[in-house]
Amino acid sequence: MTREESISISAEIATMISRGDLIIDYSDRDVQNARYDITSSRLRLYIKQGFLNDPDDSEEFEKFYIVKRLCDMLSLWERADTEYLRKLFSYARRFTVREFYSDPYLLNISVPNEQIGRFMLYGSSYTRGEIFQHEMPDLNADIIVPHIGFFNEEAVFPSIYEGIIPWVSVCPSEISSMKDQIASAHGNVLVLGLGLGYYPYLVSRSEKAEKITIIERCPEIIELFETHILPQFEHREKITVIHSDAYDYLESLHGGEYDFCFADIWEGQADGAPAYLKIKAHEKRLTGTEFTYWIEKQLISYIKHEGLVQE
């Protein structure tokens, strides 16, 4: 299987996920019946191929069952090779609501249904068996395989929509993609992009972070945050929100004002790559500030693949 073939299949899966077309409708009894229906020889083959480790582990088998149903649905058994399928099964994750809601933001912050201008704040959800990507794929790998996940029951999470277009949400992929940048934040922290305030909330809980300044260009997002979310922060005294364009604000800095910066003003790789390169130019000038970026590895890979250069 070529890298291009793996990209084609993975892009198809990603497109279907974005449309909400990948939902595996199943019950506990379906999983149990599937376990009994698989012959011993077929089960040994799945284990040998690396699709399943412990068939007696009910949670692992449920994950195997969902991914197998996905492969059946998309005819991946015929279209992908064993390595692609092995990685697809290996990267997949079964999430529980209890585990998900243990995240401090979801545990402590209550997000109401509100609307200001064109922006709507409310709870989105994944239904049981709905497929999503819990992490960005490794674009530097020889073959590109999505990291898919699902919940074993309905999971509700806060989101902001711009009209009917999803703008930002606190979902598993958002949580996993910021862990390193949250852990490394320190001192006087600059955050480019507000969203639902997930990143500044987690950082504000750290003793290493003394002050957090958030730059956001959209006044409606700031109003939603300051009215409905910020009052719930335990350490809201650390937070300052400035209404400004991120590039204009960086242009006004001379260096040394901040110890740490986290940039998250893009939706994905295509719009993120040029924004990343613009901020990297400021990073060279603003010595003394440690810069970090949302999905930086993916952005770098995209930039190399597209042949983009820094302005």
N, C-alpha and C positions, 0 to 999 in steps of 0.2 A: 504494500500500500504506500503510495507516494504522499509526501507532505501536502501537496495540493489537493489530493483526494480527501485527506483527513480534514483539511480546512473547509472543503465543500460540505462535508457531512456535518461538521461542527457548526458551520454558519447556518445550515438548514435547521439544526436543533435550536440554535439561539434565536432564530427568527420565529419559530413556532412558540418558543417560550415567551418571547416579547408579545405575541398575539394572544397568549393564554390558551393555546391549543393543545398543550401537553398535560392532560389530566388523566391519571390512571384511577379509574373508579374501582374500588375494591373493598372487601370486608375482611375481618379476621378469619372468617370461615374460608374465604377464597384462598388466603395464604396457607391455611392448614391443609386444605384439599390439594393445593399445588405441591406441597411437601410430600403428601402420600402418593401423588400421581407420578412423580419422577421415579424412574427405575433406578436401581442401584448402580447399574453400569453408566447411565447418563449422569448420575450424581457424581460418580468418581471422575468422569470426564470433566465436569464443571470445576471440580476441585483441582484437577491436574492442570487445567488451563488457567487457573488463578482467578476464576470468576466467583468462587465461594470458598471460604476457609473452613468454617465450622457449621455444618448443616443443622446441628442440634441447638445452635444459638438462635433463639426465636427472632431477636432483633436483627441479627445479621441476615437471616434467611428472608425476613420481610424486605430488607434492602435489596437482596438478590432478586426477589420476586418482582419488585417494582422495575428494576433495571431490565430484567428479562422481558417484562411486558412492553417496556419501551422499545427494546430491540425487535420484538415481534411486530409492534405497531409500525415501525419505520423500516422493516426488512433489513436491519443492520447485520443480521447473520450472513446474508449474501453480499452485502455491500462493503463491509469492513473486515479487516483481517483480525487475527487472534490478538495481536499486540494492542490494537485500538480498543477492542472489546475488553481486554484484561484491564486496561487503564480506565476505561469507562466505569467498569464495576468497582475498581479500586478507589477511584476518586469520589464515587457517590457517597452521600451521607443521608442517614435517616435522622431527622430532627424531631425532638419532642417539644411540646409547648412549655413544659416545666423547665427544661434546659434553656429555651429561648428567653423566657420571661425572667430568668435569673440575672440577665444583663442589668446592670445598675440603672441605666436610663429607662428601660422598659419597666423596671420594678418601681421606680420612684417618681417618674414623670407621667402625669395624666394629660393626654392631648385631647381637647374637646373638638367637636365639629364646628368649625368657624370659617367664615369667608371674608376676605378683604380684597376688594377689587377683583381681579381675575384669578386670584390665588385662593384655593380651598384647602383647609386643614381638616383632615378626618382620618378615620381608621380604614386602611386597606386590609386585605386578608389573602392568605393562601388556603385553599380548600385541602381536604385530605387527599393525598396522592397527586397534588399539583406539582409539576416539575419546575424547578428554578435553578439558576446557577448560584451556588453558594460562594464561589471564588472565581476570580478571573483565570482563564487557562494560561498555561506557560507558553507564550508565543515564541520562545527560543528553542523549544523542543523539536525533535525530528518529526514528530507527528503531533497535531494539535487536537486535544481531547477536552471537551467541556467537563467542568466539575459540577455535576448535577446534585440536587438535593430535593427532599420532600419532607413534609410533616405527616405524622400519623393521625393528626386531627386538625381541625381548622385553627389557624393561627392569625391573630389580628395584630397589626402593627401600624404606627402612625405614619402618615404620608402627607405630602403637599402636592396638589395638582394645579397646573396652570390650565384652566379650562378642563378639557378631557385628557390632557397630556400629563403623565406622571412626571414630577419634577424632582422629588427626593423622597426617600423613605428610610426608616430604620428597620431594615430587613437583614437576613443573615449575611448576604454579600457585603452590605455596607459595614456591618460590625466587624467581620473578619478582615476587611481591607484596610482598617485603621489601627489595628492592634499595635503594630510596631511604632507608629508615629505617636500614639497615645503614650506608650511606655517611655519614649525617649524625650518627650516635651519637658522643658525645664526653664526656670527663671522667668523672664519677661517674654511672654509668648504672643506671637502674631498669627492670627488665623485669617486666611483669605477665603471668604465664602462662608455663609452662615448656615443655610439649610434649616434643619430642625434643631440645630444646636447640639447634636450628638457629640461631636468631637470636643467642643469646649466644655460640655458638661463633664465628660469623663476626665479631661485634663484638670478641670477645676477641683476635682476630688483628690488630686495628687499633691503631696506636700512639696514636691519639687517645683511646682508651678506657682509663682508668686502673683502674677498678673496676666490676664488674657485680654487682648484687644482683637476684636472681630471686625473685619472690613466687609461690608455688604452694599451692593449698589442698588438693590431693590427695596424701596421704602415699605412696600406691603409686607415683604418677608420680615423686615425688622419689626414692624408693628405687630404681626402675628406672634413673633418670638417674645418681644418685650411685654406683650399683654397677657399671653396665655402660657408661656413656657418658662421664661426666665424667673418669674416669681417663685417657681418651685425649686430652683437650684439652691442647694444647701450653702454654697459658697458664692452666691451671686455678687458679693462685694468685690470679687476678683474680676468680674466681667465688665468690659466696656465695648459698646457697639458703635462703630463709626459708619455713617452713610457716605460711601465713596466708591469710586471705581478702583479696583485692586491695582491696576497699572499706574493710575494717577497717584495713589497713595505711596506705592513703592518709589515712584519718581521723586516724591517729596522727602524721602529719607536720605540721610547722609552716612549711615553706618554706625553701629554701636547702640542704636536705640532698643534693639530686641536681641534676645539670646537665641531664640528659636522661632522658626516660621513653618507653618503647615499650609500648603496651598491646595485648595479643592474647589475650583471654580469652573469645572468642566463636567460634562455628562459621560463622556467616554473617550476613546482613543482619537477619533477623527477630529473632534473639536478641541480635545485636550492637548494634542501634540503642538500646535502653534502657540497655545497659551503657555505651555510648559517651557518652550524655547524662549518666549518673551521674559518669563520670570527668571529663567536661568541667567539671562543677561544681567538682571538686577542682582542676582546672587553673587556674581563675580565682583560687582561694585560694592556691595554691602558686606564687607568683611566683618567678621565677628558675630555674624548671625548664622546659625545652623539651619539650612533650608531642607525641608522634606516635602514630598508630593504624594498626593493620592494616586494610586495605581502607577507608580513611577516605572516599574519594570516593564509593564505593558506599553507605556508611552515610549520608552526608549526603543523597544523592539519595533513598534509601529514606525517611529521616526527613521530607523535604519532601513526598514523594508520599503518605505516610501521615498527614501533618499532626501529627506528634508534637512535643511541646514538652519543653523541659528542666525537670526537677523543681526 
